[in-house]
Structures are given as C-alpha cells and as structure tokens.
Amino acid sequence: MSRVPKNRRQHLLSRLLADNAVVSQSQLVELLLAEGIDATQATISRDLEELGALKVRMPGISHPVYAIAELPQAQQTPIEHLRRVLGEWVVEISSSANLVVVRTPPGSAHVVASALDRSRVDGMVGTVAGDDTVLVVADAATGGAGLASLLGRLAGRQ
C-alpha cells in the first residue's frame, strides 16, 4: 500500500463517491485500500471537509450517503479556503502587463485555478490552468503586478 499526494487522493475520493453509495468514512478507507491507497480515517475526514462532501438521502438507499455538491458558479469560496489553497499549492508568482503566472507542483494547477475562479478575487478577470501553471488575467485597473502582489499576500508570501 502506498501514500499518494493529497490532490490525487482527493480526486480518487471524488470518483469513489460518485460511483459508490458510501455511508461511512471507514467504508471510504476500505475502498481506498482496494485501490492500493493507504489513508487514515482522520485524513479522509479532512479530505471530505475540503471537498465539501455532505451526507444526503438518495432515492432507494436507506442510509444517508456522502456526496460532493456541485458548487454554483455564483457561490464564492471563503477567503480562508483561498488562503489555504494558495499557501499550500503555490510555489511561485510572477507578472507581466495584465497577466500573472502562478506556478504549482505538477498536477496541481487546476486546484489553484478553481479556488481563484470561485473566490472572485477583485481585479481578476479569469484563469487558465495547465498542469503546473495557472495563467491569471488581471483587469486593466489592477494590472498584473497589483494582482500578483495581492495573490502573494493571500498565499502568505509577502
């Protein structure tokens, strides 16, 4: 059994919740073990919280099951969540004109881009995520340097 990066484990958890009627965290631990991933119940609990998983009633199932709610586009990510994501996943921030380049570990750019998109940071027009890079477009009034400075502060780097 192996430990895997948090983003990979959370991605697998999302898939397991979509494909299975999961009624307990211990059931998730077992499902992950079947996939070759060793995780504790405490880790699963934190992952479920970060993913926004809820227990819901489903037709034809007697017990509530875990599900991840789809976040409406208008719903904003709390600033504390954005700070945590930026602090945990961002390794470098640079800017040019009205663009900000945010570097992440390989395979993590989508996590940062999603948190930014949902947070609706003032001065940000939108994001484009690759594998380890997020391109953030700043509005004309804020500019790339201003937005890079704000993101750096939120990430705890300034």
C-alpha positions in Angstrom: 0.0 0.0 0.0 1.2 3.5 -0.7 0.6 7.0 0.4 -0.2 9.4 -2.5 -0.3 13.1 -2.9 -3.4 14.8 -1.4 -4.7 16.1 -4.7 -4.6 12.6 -6.3 -6.2 11.0 -3.2 -9.0 13.7 -3.2 -9.6 13.1 -6.9 -10.0 9.4 -6.3 -12.3 10.1 -3.3 -14.5 12.2 -5.6 -14.7 9.4 -8.1 -15.4 6.8 -5.4 -18.2 8.9 -4.0 -19.7 9.4 -7.5 -19.5 5.6 -8.2 -20.5 4.1 -4.8 -23.1 4.6 -2.1 -20.7 5.4 0.7 -22.3 5.6 4.1 -19.2 5.9 6.3 -15.6 7.1 6.4 -14.4 3.6 7.3 -16.1 2.4 4.1 -14.0 5.0 2.2 -10.8 3.8 3.9 -11.6 0.3 2.7 -12.4 1.5 -0.9 -9.1 3.4 -1.0 -7.3 0.3 0.3 -8.8 -1.7 -2.6 -7.3 0.9 -4.9 -3.9 0.5 -3.2 -4.0 3.7 -1.2 -3.4 3.7 2.5 -5.2 6.6 4.3 -6.4 7.0 7.9 -9.9 7.9 8.9 -8.6 11.3 10.1 -7.1 12.0 6.7 -10.4 11.0 5.0 -12.3 13.3 7.3 -10.2 16.3 6.4 -10.4 15.4 2.7 -14.2 15.2 2.8 -14.4 18.6 4.5 -12.1 20.2 1.9 -14.1 18.6 -0.9 -17.3 19.9 0.6 -18.8 16.4 0.9 -22.2 16.2 2.6 -24.3 13.3 3.8 -27.5 13.2 1.7 -30.5 11.0 1.3 -30.7 9.2 -2.0 -33.8 7.5 -3.6 -33.7 3.8 -3.0 -30.9 3.9 -0.3 -31.9 3.6 3.3 -29.0 5.4 4.9 -27.6 8.8 4.0 -24.6 8.7 1.7 -21.6 11.0 1.1 -21.9 13.3 -1.9 -20.0 16.3 -3.2 -22.3 19.1 -4.0 -21.7 20.9 -7.3 -20.9 24.5 -6.4 -22.9 27.0 -8.3 -20.8 29.5 -10.3 -22.1 32.3 -8.2 -21.0 30.8 -4.9 -17.8 32.2 -3.6 -15.1 30.3 -1.9 -14.4 31.7 1.5 -11.2 33.7 1.7 -9.8 31.4 4.3 -10.1 28.5 1.9 -8.4 30.5 -0.8 -5.6 31.4 1.6 -5.1 27.8 2.5 -5.1 26.6 -1.2 -2.6 29.4 -2.2 -0.4 28.8 0.8 -0.4 25.0 0.3 -0.1 24.8 -3.5 1.6 27.9 -4.9 5.4 27.8 -5.3 6.0 31.0 -7.4 4.1 34.0 -8.6 5.3 36.4 -11.3 3.6 39.0 -13.5 3.8 40.8 -16.8 1.5 43.6 -18.1 -2.0 42.3 -17.1 -1.0 38.7 -16.6 0.0 36.7 -13.6 1.8 33.4 -13.8 1.2 31.1 -10.8 3.4 28.0 -10.5 2.3 24.9 -8.6 3.6 21.4 -8.2 2.9 19.1 -11.2 -0.7 18.2 -11.5 -1.9 20.9 -9.1 -2.7 23.9 -11.2 -6.4 23.1 -11.5 -6.8 23.1 -7.7 -5.5 26.7 -7.5 -7.4 27.9 -10.6 -10.7 26.5 -9.3 -10.2 28.2 -5.9 -9.3 31.5 -7.7 -12.3 31.3 -10.0 -14.7 30.6 -7.2 -13.3 33.3 -5.0 -13.9 36.1 -7.5 -10.8 38.0 -6.4 -11.1 41.7 -7.1 -9.1 42.7 -10.1 -9.1 39.2 -11.6 -10.9 38.5 -15.0 -10.3 34.7 -15.1 -7.8 31.8 -15.1 -6.4 29.2 -17.5 -4.9 26.2 -15.9 -2.3 23.8 -17.3 -0.5 21.0 -15.4 1.7 23.1 -13.1 0.9 26.6 -14.2 -2.1 28.9 -13.9 -2.4 32.0 -16.1 -4.4 34.6 -14.3 -5.7 37.6 -16.3 -6.0 40.9 -14.4 -8.3 43.7 -15.2 -6.8 46.9 -16.6 -7.2 48.9 -13.4 -5.4 46.3 -11.2 -2.8 45.1 -13.6 -0.6 42.0 -13.3 1.7 43.5 -10.7 -1.1 44.5 -8.5 -2.9 41.2 -8.7 0.4 39.3 -8.2 1.0 41.3 -5.1 -2.5 40.5 -3.8 -2.1 36.8 -4.5 1.3 36.8 -2.9 -0.2 38.3 0.3 -3.1 35.8 0.3 -0.5 33.0 -0.1 1.4 34.3 2.9 4.5 35.1 0.8 4.6 38.9 1.4 
